[in-house]
């Protein structure tokens, strides 16, 4: 299986980077190939330009798209699965990833007269400081699923799942350390089973 990974974290000194690397080791162990868009390293522009806004607002799929957007769309259409790996910021993905959706999910590609192929699988791996229990208790987990699986993935994929690697906050070093290996094993297995 050919997997496109969209990764969004501003620091290499993060648990999220370790989770990404474990996931990739799992993919490799299963014989999958992958492409990686590291949005921060790429300095992917996330603010939508006026021309891009007018293209979307007027449903004008004939208007040209920026090269960086076309490159990301080509990665999607040459893949079988898409995986998003990111930290949870205020129950949401980082602004860098949200802006990626704003720019890449264009009219005529991800909606309208779609040219985006329906992918076999989508997997969201998000890294949360809080425990999964707390995210569920406050309704944040359901909100995350609604946005990522319900809205952004919708019917663009045949199968979709969201995995939370939880209790990773440096604020609670004891919980972070206690869950470190379990979370990395979960990431590895997610790659192996994809």
C-alpha positions in Angstrom: 0.0 0.0 0.0 1.2 3.5 -0.8 0.7 5.8 2.1 0.8 9.6 2.2 1.6 11.0 5.6 0.8 14.6 6.4 2.8 15.6 9.5 2.4 18.8 11.4 4.6 19.6 14.4 6.9 22.7 14.8 9.6 20.9 16.8 11.8 17.8 16.2 12.1 17.7 20.0 8.6 16.3 20.5 6.8 13.1 21.4 4.8 13.6 18.1 8.1 13.2 16.2 8.7 9.9 18.0 5.2 8.8 17.3 5.7 9.6 13.6 8.9 7.6 13.5 7.3 4.6 15.2 4.4 4.7 12.8 6.8 4.8 9.8 8.7 1.8 11.2 5.4 -0.1 11.4 4.7 0.8 7.8 8.1 -0.4 6.7 7.7 -3.6 8.7 4.5 -4.4 6.8 6.1 -3.6 3.5 4.2 -0.4 2.7 5.7 2.5 1.0 5.1 6.1 2.0 5.5 9.8 1.1 5.9 12.4 3.9 4.8 16.0 3.8 6.3 17.6 6.9 4.4 20.9 6.8 6.6 22.9 9.1 9.9 21.8 7.4 8.3 22.5 4.0 7.3 25.9 5.2 3.9 25.1 3.7 2.0 28.4 3.3 -1.3 28.0 5.1 -2.9 31.4 4.6 -5.3 31.3 1.7 -4.6 34.1 -0.8 -7.3 36.4 -2.2 -7.1 34.6 -5.6 -7.5 31.2 -3.9 -10.5 32.6 -1.8 -12.2 33.9 -5.0 -11.7 30.6 -6.8 -13.4 28.8 -3.9 -16.1 31.4 -3.2 -17.1 31.5 -6.9 -16.8 27.7 -7.4 -14.4 28.3 -10.2 -12.6 25.1 -10.7 -11.0 26.5 -13.9 -9.0 29.1 -12.1 -5.4 28.0 -11.6 -4.1 26.6 -8.4 -0.7 27.3 -6.8 2.0 24.8 -7.5 2.4 23.8 -3.8 -1.4 22.9 -3.7 -1.2 20.9 -6.9 1.8 19.0 -5.6 -0.1 18.0 -2.4 -3.1 17.0 -4.5 -0.9 14.8 -6.7 0.5 13.1 -3.6 -3.1 12.3 -2.5 -4.1 10.9 -5.9 -1.0 8.7 -6.2 -1.7 7.1 -2.8 -3.9 4.4 -1.4 -4.2 5.8 2.1 -3.7 9.1 3.9 -2.4 9.5 7.5 -2.4 12.7 9.5 -0.1 12.9 12.5 -0.2 16.0 14.7 -0.5 17.3 18.3 -3.9 18.4 19.7 -4.0 22.2 20.1 -7.2 23.4 21.8 -9.2 20.3 20.6 -8.0 20.9 17.0 -5.1 20.3 14.7 -2.3 23.0 14.6 -3.2 26.0 12.4 -0.6 24.7 9.9 -2.6 21.6 9.2 -6.0 23.4 9.3 -4.5 25.8 6.6 -3.4 22.8 4.6 -7.0 21.7 4.4 -8.1 25.2 3.6 -5.8 25.3 0.6 -5.6 21.6 -0.6 -9.3 20.6 -0.2 -10.3 22.8 -3.2 -13.4 22.9 -5.3 -13.1 20.5 -8.2 -10.7 18.4 -6.1 -12.2 17.5 -2.7 -15.7 18.8 -3.3 -17.9 19.7 -6.2 -17.0 17.8 -9.4 -14.2 15.9 -7.6 -11.0 14.9 -9.1 -9.7 13.5 -5.8 -9.8 9.7 -5.9 -11.6 8.0 -3.1 -8.8 6.6 -0.9 -9.0 3.2 0.7 -8.1 4.4 4.2 -7.6 7.5 6.3 -6.0 7.4 9.7 -5.6 10.3 12.1 -3.0 9.9 14.8 -3.2 12.8 17.2 -1.1 13.3 20.3 -2.9 14.7 23.3 -1.5 16.0 26.6 -4.7 15.0 28.4 -5.9 11.5 28.9 -8.4 10.0 26.5 -10.8 9.6 29.4 -10.7 13.4 30.1 -11.1 14.2 26.3 -14.2 12.0 26.3 -15.6 13.4 29.5 -15.5 16.9 28.2 -16.8 16.0 24.7 -13.5 16.9 23.0 -12.9 13.5 21.6 -16.3 13.5 19.9 -15.6 17.0 18.5 -12.3 15.9 17.1 -13.9 12.9 15.4 -16.7 15.1 14.0 -14.2 17.5 12.4 -11.5 15.1 11.2 -13.6 12.0 10.3 -17.0 13.5 9.7 -16.1 16.7 7.8 -12.6 16.5 6.4 -12.5 12.8 5.6 -16.3 12.3 5.0 -16.8 10.0 2.0 -13.4 10.9 0.5 -12.1 7.6 2.0 -13.6 4.1 2.3 -12.4 3.4 5.8 -11.3 5.9 8.5 -10.2 5.9 12.1 -8.8 8.3 14.7 -6.3 7.2 17.3 -5.4 9.4 20.3 -2.0 8.9 21.9 -2.8 10.4 25.2 -1.3 11.6 28.5 1.8 13.0 26.8 2.1 16.4 28.5 5.4 17.4 29.9 3.3 19.1 32.7 2.6 15.6 34.0 6.0 13.9 33.5 4.9 10.8 35.5 2.0 10.1 33.2 4.0 10.9 30.1 6.8 8.5 31.1 4.3 5.8 32.2 2.5 6.0 28.8 5.5 6.6 26.5 6.2 3.0 25.4 2.5 2.1 25.2 1.8 5.1 22.9 4.8 4.3 20.7 3.8 0.7 20.4 0.3 1.8 19.4 1.8 4.0 16.7 4.0 1.2 15.4 1.0 -1.2 15.3 -1.1 1.3 13.5 1.5 1.4 10.8 1.9 -2.3 10.6 -1.8 -3.0 10.4 -2.7 -0.2 8.0 
